[in-house]
């Protein structure tokens, strides 16, 4: 279950969304939320690291973590804007933020590395 904050017509709502597969069975977020990227293409990444990538093109609005910070599964990593909607990107596992590859105000394309969690 993932929680989202939705801003609509000047009001804020909190919603919880559960991802399901074709059979209706719940899918754990770590199984589907993060794209596999070859480690050889990512400076600073090691085997076993979580590579968080941009799920869509957009602009980075806010960073909520910094390099060296400890995080747990579900921690908010950053907020981005895509197609005039704000999307929050969360950590998929506990660890330490090894690298932040974006900056506030910057743009990302689908699949760009956002952060590395070791």
C-alpha positions in Angstrom: 0.0 0.0 0.0 1.4 3.4 -1.0 0.1 6.7 0.4 -0.2 9.8 -1.8 -1.3 13.4 -1.1 -3.5 14.7 -3.9 -4.1 18.4 -4.4 -7.4 19.1 -6.2 -9.2 22.4 -6.6 -7.5 24.0 -3.7 -8.1 21.1 -1.3 -5.7 18.4 -0.1 -6.6 14.7 0.1 -4.6 11.7 1.4 -5.2 8.5 -0.5 -3.8 5.0 -0.1 -3.4 2.9 -3.3 -2.7 -0.8 -3.5 -1.2 -2.2 -6.6 -2.6 -5.5 -7.9 -1.7 -7.9 -10.7 -4.0 -9.3 -13.3 -5.4 -11.9 -10.9 -6.3 -9.3 -8.3 -3.5 -10.3 -5.9 -1.6 -7.4 -4.1 1.8 -6.7 -5.5 4.6 -5.6 -3.1 6.0 -2.2 -4.1 9.6 -3.4 -4.2 8.6 -5.9 -6.9 7.4 -3.3 -9.4 8.3 0.3 -8.4 11.9 0.4 -9.5 13.5 -0.3 -12.9 16.6 -2.4 -13.2 19.5 -0.5 -14.5 22.9 -2.1 -15.3 25.4 -1.2 -12.6 28.1 -0.6 -15.1 26.3 2.5 -16.4 25.9 4.1 -12.9 29.0 5.7 -11.3 29.0 5.0 -7.5 26.6 2.0 -7.6 27.5 -1.4 -6.1 25.9 -4.8 -6.3 22.9 -4.8 -3.9 22.2 -1.1 -4.1 18.7 0.2 -4.9 18.8 2.4 -7.9 15.8 4.8 -7.9 15.0 6.1 -11.4 12.5 8.6 -12.7 9.2 6.9 -13.6 8.4 9.8 -16.0 9.9 13.0 -17.4 9.4 16.0 -15.1 10.9 18.7 -13.0 12.3 18.2 -9.5 10.3 20.3 -7.0 11.8 19.3 -3.6 14.5 16.9 -2.2 13.7 15.4 1.2 17.0 13.5 1.8 20.7 14.2 1.4 23.7 12.0 0.8 24.8 10.1 3.8 21.3 10.1 5.4 19.8 6.9 6.7 16.4 6.0 5.3 13.8 3.3 5.8 11.4 1.7 3.3 8.7 4.2 2.4 10.7 7.4 3.2 9.9 10.3 0.9 12.9 10.9 -1.4 11.7 13.8 -3.6 8.7 15.4 -5.2 8.5 16.0 -8.9 6.1 17.7 -11.3 5.0 15.9 -14.4 2.2 16.9 -16.7 1.1 19.6 -14.1 0.7 17.0 -11.4 3.0 16.5 -8.3 4.3 13.0 -7.8 6.2 11.8 -4.7 9.1 9.3 -5.1 9.6 7.0 -2.1 12.5 4.7 -0.9 11.9 1.0 -1.6 14.1 -0.3 1.2 16.2 0.7 4.3 19.7 1.9 3.8 21.9 4.9 3.4 21.6 7.5 0.6 24.8 7.0 -1.3 24.1 9.5 -4.0 21.5 12.0 -5.1 21.8 12.5 -8.8 19.4 15.4 -9.3 18.9 18.8 -7.9 15.9 21.0 -7.1 14.7 22.8 -10.2 16.4 20.3 -12.5 14.7 18.1 -15.1 14.7 14.4 -15.5 13.7 12.0 -18.3 12.1 8.6 -17.8 14.7 6.2 -16.5 17.2 8.8 -15.3 18.9 7.9 -12.0 17.5 9.9 -9.1 19.2 8.3 -6.2 21.3 5.4 -5.0 20.4 3.7 -1.7 23.1 1.4 -0.3 
